[in-house]
Amino acid sequence: MPQLKKAWTRGQTDDISMNMLWVLASGLALWVTYGVLQKDIVIILANAISLALISGLVWLKLLQTSS
């Protein structure tokens, strides 16, 4: 959350690695999938929230690189 807030307010994501974001997002997506398969709402929610935050960072990073 702090990283997303910083990127959002400053509009700058130079200090964030896109490769790291993709690896983290992939891992979180796998955890969400595991939670669904196990029918464990805690795993699903915790990782889905984290995945949403990482998705926000990826979106900001893509916006910055396209401009």
PyRosetta script that sets phi, psi and omega in degrees:
from pyrosetta import init, pose_from_sequence

init()
pose = pose_from_sequence("MPQLKKAWTRGQTDDISMNMLWVLASGLALWVTYGVLQKDIVIILANAISLALISGLVWLKLLQTSS")
pose.set_psi(1, -45.0)
pose.set_omega(1, -180.0)
pose.set_phi(2, -61.7)
pose.set_psi(2, -37.6)
pose.set_omega(2, -179.6)
pose.set_phi(3, -66.4)
pose.set_psi(3, -41.2)
pose.set_omega(3, 178.9)
pose.set_phi(4, -65.5)
pose.set_psi(4, -43.0)
pose.set_omega(4, 179.0)
pose.set_phi(5, -61.7)
pose.set_psi(5, -44.3)
pose.set_omega(5, 179.6)
pose.set_phi(6, -62.5)
pose.set_psi(6, -46.1)
pose.set_omega(6, 179.9)
pose.set_phi(7, -65.1)
pose.set_psi(7, -38.2)
pose.set_omega(7, -178.5)
pose.set_phi(8, -68.1)
pose.set_psi(8, -45.8)
pose.set_omega(8, -176.7)
pose.set_phi(9, -73.3)
pose.set_psi(9, -38.2)
pose.set_omega(9, -179.5)
pose.set_phi(10, -85.8)
pose.set_psi(10, -22.1)
pose.set_omega(10, -178.1)
pose.set_phi(11, 67.9)
pose.set_psi(11, 24.0)
pose.set_omega(11, -177.2)
pose.set_phi(12, -132.1)
pose.set_psi(12, 130.9)
pose.set_omega(12, -178.8)
pose.set_phi(13, -128.1)
pose.set_psi(13, 23.9)
pose.set_omega(13, -177.9)
pose.set_phi(14, -60.7)
pose.set_psi(14, -30.4)
pose.set_omega(14, -176.4)
pose.set_phi(15, -84.7)
pose.set_psi(15, 5.5)
pose.set_omega(15, -178.7)
pose.set_phi(16, -110.8)
pose.set_psi(16, 129.4)
pose.set_omega(16, 179.5)
pose.set_phi(17, -83.8)
pose.set_psi(17, 125.5)
pose.set_omega(17, 178.6)
pose.set_phi(18, -64.1)
pose.set_psi(18, -38.8)
pose.set_omega(18, 178.3)
pose.set_phi(19, -61.3)
pose.set_psi(19, -41.5)
pose.set_omega(19, 178.7)
pose.set_phi(20, -64.2)
pose.set_psi(20, -39.7)
pose.set_omega(20, 178.9)
pose.set_phi(21, -63.6)
pose.set_psi(21, -41.9)
pose.set_omega(21, 179.9)
pose.set_phi(22, -66.4)
pose.set_psi(22, -40.6)
pose.set_omega(22, 179.1)
pose.set_phi(23, -64.9)
pose.set_psi(23, -45.1)
pose.set_omega(23, 179.6)
pose.set_phi(24, -63.9)
pose.set_psi(24, -43.6)
pose.set_omega(24, 179.3)
pose.set_phi(25, -63.3)
pose.set_psi(25, -39.0)
pose.set_omega(25, 178.0)
pose.set_phi(26, -63.9)
pose.set_psi(26, -43.9)
pose.set_omega(26, 178.3)
pose.set_phi(27, -62.4)
pose.set_psi(27, -42.3)
pose.set_omega(27, 179.0)
pose.set_phi(28, -66.3)
pose.set_psi(28, -38.5)
pose.set_omega(28, 177.4)
pose.set_phi(29, -63.2)
pose.set_psi(29, -38.5)
pose.set_omega(29, 176.9)
pose.set_phi(30, -65.5)
pose.set_psi(30, -38.4)
pose.set_omega(30, 177.8)
pose.set_phi(31, -65.8)
pose.set_psi(31, -38.9)
pose.set_omega(31, 176.5)
pose.set_phi(32, -62.4)
pose.set_psi(32, -43.8)
pose.set_omega(32, 177.7)
pose.set_phi(33, -59.8)
pose.set_psi(33, -44.7)
pose.set_omega(33, 177.5)
pose.set_phi(34, -60.1)
pose.set_psi(34, -43.4)
pose.set_omega(34, 178.5)
pose.set_phi(35, -61.2)
pose.set_psi(35, -39.5)
pose.set_omega(35, 177.8)
pose.set_phi(36, -64.9)
pose.set_psi(36, -45.1)
pose.set_omega(36, -179.7)
pose.set_phi(37, -63.5)
pose.set_psi(37, -35.7)
pose.set_omega(37, 179.5)
pose.set_phi(38, -86.0)
pose.set_psi(38, -8.0)
pose.set_omega(38, -176.9)
pose.set_phi(39, 57.1)
pose.set_psi(39, 43.9)
pose.set_omega(39, -179.2)
pose.set_phi(40, -110.2)
pose.set_psi(40, 103.5)
pose.set_omega(40, -174.5)
pose.set_phi(41, -63.9)
pose.set_psi(41, -31.3)
pose.set_omega(41, -179.8)
pose.set_phi(42, -65.5)
pose.set_psi(42, -46.1)
pose.set_omega(42, 178.2)
pose.set_phi(43, -63.6)
pose.set_psi(43, -42.6)
pose.set_omega(43, -179.2)
pose.set_phi(44, -61.9)
pose.set_psi(44, -52.0)
pose.set_omega(44, -176.5)
pose.set_phi(45, -64.6)
pose.set_psi(45, -47.0)
pose.set_omega(45, -177.8)
pose.set_phi(46, -59.7)
pose.set_psi(46, -44.9)
pose.set_omega(46, -177.1)
pose.set_phi(47, -79.6)
pose.set_psi(47, -29.9)
pose.set_omega(47, 176.6)
pose.set_phi(48, -67.7)
pose.set_psi(48, -38.5)
pose.set_omega(48, 176.9)
pose.set_phi(49, -64.6)
pose.set_psi(49, -45.4)
pose.set_omega(49, 177.9)
pose.set_phi(50, -62.3)
pose.set_psi(50, -40.2)
pose.set_omega(50, 178.9)
pose.set_phi(51, -64.6)
pose.set_psi(51, -38.0)
pose.set_omega(51, 177.4)
pose.set_phi(52, -64.2)
pose.set_psi(52, -41.2)
pose.set_omega(52, 178.7)
pose.set_phi(53, -66.1)
pose.set_psi(53, -42.8)
pose.set_omega(53, 178.2)
pose.set_phi(54, -65.0)
pose.set_psi(54, -37.5)
pose.set_omega(54, 178.1)
pose.set_phi(55, -61.8)
pose.set_psi(55, -37.7)
pose.set_omega(55, 175.7)
pose.set_phi(56, -61.7)
pose.set_psi(56, -42.1)
pose.set_omega(56, 177.8)
pose.set_phi(57, -65.5)
pose.set_psi(57, -41.5)
pose.set_omega(57, 178.2)
pose.set_phi(58, -62.1)
pose.set_psi(58, -43.3)
pose.set_omega(58, 179.4)
pose.set_phi(59, -60.4)
pose.set_psi(59, -47.2)
pose.set_omega(59, 177.8)
pose.set_phi(60, -62.2)
pose.set_psi(60, -40.7)
pose.set_omega(60, 179.2)
pose.set_phi(61, -63.9)
pose.set_psi(61, -42.7)
pose.set_omega(61, 178.7)
pose.set_phi(62, -66.4)
pose.set_psi(62, -37.2)
pose.set_omega(62, 177.0)
pose.set_phi(63, -63.7)
pose.set_psi(63, -41.2)
pose.set_omega(63, -178.3)
pose.set_phi(64, -69.2)
pose.set_psi(64, -39.9)
pose.set_omega(64, -177.7)
pose.set_phi(65, -73.5)
pose.set_psi(65, -25.2)
pose.set_omega(65, -179.6)
pose.set_phi(66, -80.8)
pose.set_psi(66, -18.7)
pose.set_omega(66, 179.8)
pose.set_phi(67, -96.3)
pose.dump_pdb("model.pdb")
